[in-house]
Amino acid sequence: MRLLVAAVGRLKRGPERDLAERYGERAAKAGRAIGIRAVTIKEIDESRASRANDRIVEEGAKLTAVIPPQAVVIALDERGETLTSEAFAQRIGRWRDQGRPDLVVLIGGPDGLAPELLAKAALRLAFGQMTWPHQLVRIMAFEQLYRAIAILSGHPYHRA
């Protein structure tokens, strides 16, 4: 299984990008032992359209274009489910064990994700009820992917 984080917006060089990359690299390295072949990021440019709905549609089309066929889609959504790290890991493990080739985590822009992408998602996931800055959400997504891999590997990191 390959893991892809597809995010609207680009992180500038700095500590946030460094931390997201560090967790992505750790996830990729640890994932090899449990059948995770790659952990990557695809950044999508934010739409410059003047209306929010037009931005959502334009960004949604770009995100849709990077989703591989038969991928499991996780949409980060403020109205989504909140899961424990263990439950999140179990879902990823189940999809991996079913032979799903790709898992894509979608991070929308400031206006959110297109309804078509939310409908396509096997999981709509929220990182709690608070609003988080885009940079932190990306870090949290990579950290939780790494934590899920640690849990699936039997590594004690998840108890930290």
N, C-alpha and C positions, 0 to 999 in steps of 0.2 A: 504494500500500500504506500502511496505517496501522499504527503500532507502539503497542502497549499493554503497560505493565507492570502486572500485577495482583498486589498484595501484601497478605498478611495482616498487619495491624497498621498503626498510624499513626505516622509520624515527627513528633515534636514540633518546634516551631520551634527552630532552632539551626543550627550549622555543617553537620551531616550533611544535614539537609533542604535547606539552601541549596546544598550541593554537588550533591546529586542533581538538584535543580531546574535548576542551571546546566548540567549535562550534558544533561538532557532538552531544555532550550531550544536548546542548541547543536546537538543532533541534529536537532531539528525544523527549525531554520533551514537547516542544511547539507543535510538530506534532500530539501528541495523540488526541488533541481536534479537529483536522481536518481530521482524518482518516489515519495518518501516524503511522504505528505500530512499526517501528524500523528504526534506522539510524545506520549503521555499516560500518566498514572498513575491507577489506580483502587485506592483503599485499602479493604480489607475489615476489619471489626472482628474482633478475636480472639474466639473462642468462650469462653464462661465455663463450659462443661460441666466436670464434675468428672473425668470419665474421658478419657484421651488419645484413645481410639478415637472417642468421641462428638465431641470437638473436631475431629478430622480430618474426620469426616463432615459436620459442620455447616459448617466452613470450606470444604470441598470443594464443597458445594452452592452456597455464595455465590460462589465463584470460577467454577464452571461457568456460573452465571447471567450473568456478564459477558463470556463468550467469544462473540464474534460467530460466526454460521454460516460455515462454510468457512474459518475462521481456522487458520493454522499455529500450533501450540502448542509452546512451549519450556518445559519444566519444569526449574527449578533443583532439582537433586537431588544430594546428596553421593555417590551411587553412579553418577552419570551420567558421560558422556564428558568428557574434557578436550580442548579444541581450542585451536589457535593462533588469534590474532585474525584472521589471514588466512583460515583455514578457516571460521571463524564468519561472516566477511563474505561468503565465497563462497556459503555456504548461504543467507544472507539474500538475496543477489543472485539466486540461482537461483529461490527462491520468488517474489521480486518479478517476475522475468522470466516465470515461469509464470502471472502474473496473479492470484496469491493476494491477496485484498483486505485481509487483516489478518494480523498476526503478534502473538501474545500471549506474553509472558514471565511465567510464574507463579512467585511467591515464596511458599512456604508459611509457616505459623506454626512455632512451636517444635517441634511434633510431626511436621512434614513435610506432604507432600501426600497426598491420598486416592489409593489405588491406581487408581481409575478415571481420574483426571487424569494419572497417570503413564502409563497405558496409552494415553491419547488423544494423548500428546505425540509430535510428529514428531522431537523431540530432547530427550533428558534430558541436561542440561548441568551439570557440576561446575566450580566455580572452584578446582580443586585438591583435595587430600585433607585439608587443614586445615579446621577448623570456623571459620566467620566469623560475627560478630555481624550480626543482621538489618539494622541501619542501614548497615553497610559493604557487605553484599550488594546492597542497593538501589543504592547509589552505583556499585558495580562493574558492575551490570547496565546502568545508564544510560551509564556510561563506555564499556563495550564496544559498546553500540549506536551511540554517537557514533563510536567508533573504526571500527566496521564501515562506517558511512556515509562516513567519511573515506577508507577504503581503496577503497570502491566509486567514490568521486569522484576518485580519483587524487591526493588531498591528502597531503602528507608527514607529517601528524600521527601516523600509525600507526607511524612509525619512532622516535617519541619514547620 
